[in-house]
């Protein structure tokens, strides 16, 4: 009887110790995720949206971003998500501005968005010469 109690006690202690020392495996807790969020925040703050490409711009190029929307209709939140993607792409290429932004619903013949709206955007990315 005593040995059974000891074995059970050791098993319980082992389970508790194993569960309490388990490191978090959530990707939201990773340093890479935190760094990506910081880069995105910096890109959104740095890249300005212009109506037209300024005449003193350098390295004008097209950037694109696409995603599946949050519902079956296009919403402002979905458009903002695509705009953020455009800013991150522009920032990653060294640009500090985007213009001629077009965001629209895209065809989804392969039904990759599973009932949600497919949307994408394009913009001209550039660096404003100072």
C-alpha positions in Angstrom: 0.0 0.0 0.0 2.8 2.4 0.9 4.7 1.8 -2.3 1.5 2.4 -4.3 1.0 5.7 -2.6 4.7 6.7 -3.2 4.5 5.7 -6.9 1.2 7.7 -7.3 2.7 10.7 -5.5 5.8 10.6 -7.7 3.6 10.4 -10.8 1.5 13.3 -9.8 4.6 15.4 -8.9 6.1 14.5 -12.3 2.9 15.5 -14.2 2.7 18.8 -12.3 6.4 19.6 -12.8 6.2 18.7 -16.5 3.1 20.9 -17.1 4.4 23.8 -15.2 7.8 23.9 -16.9 6.5 23.6 -20.4 7.6 26.6 -22.4 5.0 28.5 -24.4 4.8 27.3 -28.0 2.4 30.0 -29.2 3.8 31.8 -32.2 2.4 35.0 -30.8 5.0 34.8 -28.0 8.0 34.5 -30.3 10.6 37.1 -30.8 10.2 36.8 -34.6 6.5 37.7 -34.3 7.2 40.7 -32.1 9.9 41.9 -34.5 7.5 41.5 -37.5 4.9 43.6 -35.7 7.4 46.3 -34.9 8.5 46.4 -38.5 4.9 46.7 -39.7 4.2 49.5 -37.2 7.3 51.3 -38.3 6.3 50.9 -42.0 2.8 52.2 -41.4 4.2 55.2 -39.6 7.0 55.9 -42.1 5.3 55.4 -45.5 3.0 58.3 -46.4 0.2 58.1 -48.9 0.1 60.7 -51.7 -2.6 61.3 -54.3 0.0 61.5 -57.1 3.8 60.7 -57.3 5.7 63.8 -56.4 7.9 65.2 -59.1 11.0 65.0 -56.8 10.6 61.2 -56.4 13.2 58.6 -57.0 13.0 54.8 -57.8 9.3 54.7 -58.7 8.1 51.1 -58.8 4.8 49.2 -58.4 3.9 47.2 -55.2 1.0 44.8 -54.8 -0.8 43.2 -51.9 -3.7 40.8 -51.8 -5.7 38.9 -49.1 -9.0 37.3 -48.3 -11.4 39.6 -46.7 -13.1 39.1 -43.4 -16.6 38.5 -45.0 -18.4 38.1 -48.3 -18.4 41.9 -48.8 -15.6 44.4 -49.0 -15.2 46.5 -45.8 -13.1 49.4 -44.7 -11.2 47.2 -42.3 -10.3 44.9 -45.3 -9.2 47.9 -47.4 -7.0 49.1 -44.5 -5.4 45.7 -44.2 -4.5 45.8 -47.9 -3.2 49.4 -47.5 -1.0 48.2 -44.6 0.3 45.5 -46.8 1.2 48.0 -49.5 3.0 50.2 -47.0 5.0 47.2 -45.7 6.0 46.2 -49.2 7.0 49.8 -50.1 9.0 50.1 -46.8 10.7 46.8 -47.4 11.9 48.1 -50.8 13.3 51.3 -49.3 10.4 53.6 -50.2 8.9 56.3 -48.0 5.8 57.1 -50.0 3.0 55.5 -52.1 0.6 57.0 -54.5 -2.1 56.0 -57.1 -3.4 53.5 -54.6 -6.1 51.2 -56.1 -7.8 48.6 -53.8 -10.6 46.4 -55.3 -12.3 43.1 -55.1 -10.5 40.4 -57.1 -12.0 37.4 -58.9 -11.6 34.1 -57.0 -12.4 31.4 -59.5 -10.4 28.8 -57.4 -12.4 29.7 -54.3 -9.3 30.1 -52.3 -11.0 32.6 -50.0 -13.8 30.1 -49.1 -16.8 32.4 -49.3 -15.0 35.5 -48.2 -14.2 38.3 -50.7 -10.8 38.2 -52.4 -9.2 41.7 -52.6 -6.0 43.3 -53.6 -4.3 46.5 -54.2 -1.6 48.2 -56.2 0.4 51.4 -55.7 3.4 53.3 -57.0 6.1 53.2 -54.3 8.9 55.8 -54.3 11.4 57.7 -52.2 10.9 61.5 -51.9 14.1 63.3 -52.6 14.8 65.8 -49.8 
